[in-house]
């Protein structure tokens, strides 16, 4: 009986969640976001707004890399993945076999 209640509670949690049906989204970073973060983490170091081309390219590359590798996720979804390694493994397998399932 407790399994049914736990499952029902999980469904209710999801439907009330502000992330409903958007459990995971890529994080969005701009070069300006990274520039501000660098400035706030190293207050003594001044990164000029009009930095040279090399630094601008580096910061732009960092922003692109961050967008391609970081996700922002619903706290409920993340907790479920952490508490259920089998679920995380199943999702990983589905993603690895994505193109094969469409055929």
C-alpha positions as CSV (number, residue, x, y, z in Angstrom):
1,X,0.0,0.0,0.0
2,X,2.8,2.4,0.8
3,X,4.2,1.9,-2.8
4,X,0.9,3.2,-4.3
5,X,0.9,6.2,-1.9
6,X,4.5,7.0,-2.8
7,X,3.8,6.8,-6.5
8,X,0.7,9.0,-6.1
9,X,2.7,11.5,-4.1
10,X,5.4,11.6,-6.8
11,X,2.8,12.3,-9.5
12,X,1.2,15.1,-7.4
13,X,4.6,16.6,-6.7
14,X,5.4,16.7,-10.5
15,X,2.0,18.3,-11.4
16,X,2.5,21.0,-8.8
17,X,6.1,21.6,-9.8
18,X,6.9,24.8,-11.7
19,X,9.1,22.7,-13.9
20,X,6.2,20.5,-15.0
21,X,7.0,18.8,-18.3
22,X,10.3,20.7,-18.5
23,X,12.4,18.7,-16.1
24,X,15.7,19.4,-17.8
25,X,16.8,22.4,-19.9
26,X,20.2,23.5,-21.2
27,X,21.6,26.3,-19.2
28,X,22.1,29.5,-21.2
29,X,25.3,31.4,-20.8
30,X,26.5,34.4,-22.7
31,X,30.0,35.8,-22.9
32,X,28.8,38.7,-20.8
33,X,27.6,36.3,-18.0
34,X,31.0,34.7,-17.9
35,X,32.8,38.1,-17.9
36,X,30.6,39.2,-14.9
37,X,31.3,35.9,-13.1
38,X,35.0,36.3,-13.6
39,X,34.9,39.8,-12.3
40,X,32.9,38.9,-9.2
41,X,35.1,35.9,-8.4
42,X,38.3,37.9,-8.7
43,X,37.5,41.4,-7.5
44,X,41.1,42.7,-7.8
45,X,41.5,41.6,-11.4
46,X,40.0,44.1,-13.9
47,X,38.7,42.6,-17.1
48,X,38.1,45.5,-19.4
49,X,34.8,45.7,-21.2
50,X,36.6,46.1,-24.5
51,X,39.1,43.3,-23.9
52,X,41.4,42.2,-26.7
53,X,40.2,39.8,-29.4
54,X,41.9,36.7,-27.9
55,X,40.2,37.1,-24.5
56,X,36.9,37.8,-26.2
57,X,37.2,34.6,-28.2
58,X,38.2,32.6,-25.1
59,X,35.2,33.9,-23.2
60,X,32.8,33.2,-26.1
61,X,34.2,29.6,-26.4
62,X,33.7,29.2,-22.6
63,X,30.1,30.3,-23.0
64,X,29.5,27.8,-25.9
65,X,31.1,25.0,-24.0
66,X,29.0,25.7,-20.9
67,X,25.8,25.6,-23.0
68,X,26.8,22.3,-24.5
69,X,27.7,20.5,-21.3
70,X,25.6,21.9,-18.4
71,X,21.9,21.3,-17.7
72,X,19.5,23.0,-15.3
73,X,17.1,20.5,-13.8
74,X,14.0,20.2,-11.7
75,X,15.0,19.4,-8.1
76,X,12.4,16.5,-8.0
77,X,13.8,15.0,-11.2
78,X,17.4,15.3,-9.9
79,X,16.5,13.7,-6.6
80,X,14.8,10.8,-8.4
81,X,17.9,10.2,-10.5
82,X,20.1,10.2,-7.4
83,X,17.9,7.9,-5.5
84,X,17.4,5.4,-8.4
85,X,20.6,4.4,-10.2
86,X,18.5,2.0,-12.3
87,X,16.3,4.9,-13.6
88,X,19.4,6.9,-14.5
89,X,20.9,4.0,-16.3
90,X,17.7,3.4,-18.2
91,X,17.5,7.0,-19.3
92,X,21.1,6.8,-20.4
93,X,20.5,3.7,-22.5
94,X,17.4,5.3,-24.1
95,X,19.5,8.3,-25.1
96,X,22.4,6.2,-26.4
97,X,19.9,4.1,-28.6
98,X,17.8,7.1,-29.6
99,X,18.3,6.8,-33.4
100,X,17.8,3.0,-33.3
101,X,14.4,3.4,-31.6
102,X,13.1,5.8,-34.3
103,X,13.8,3.2,-37.1
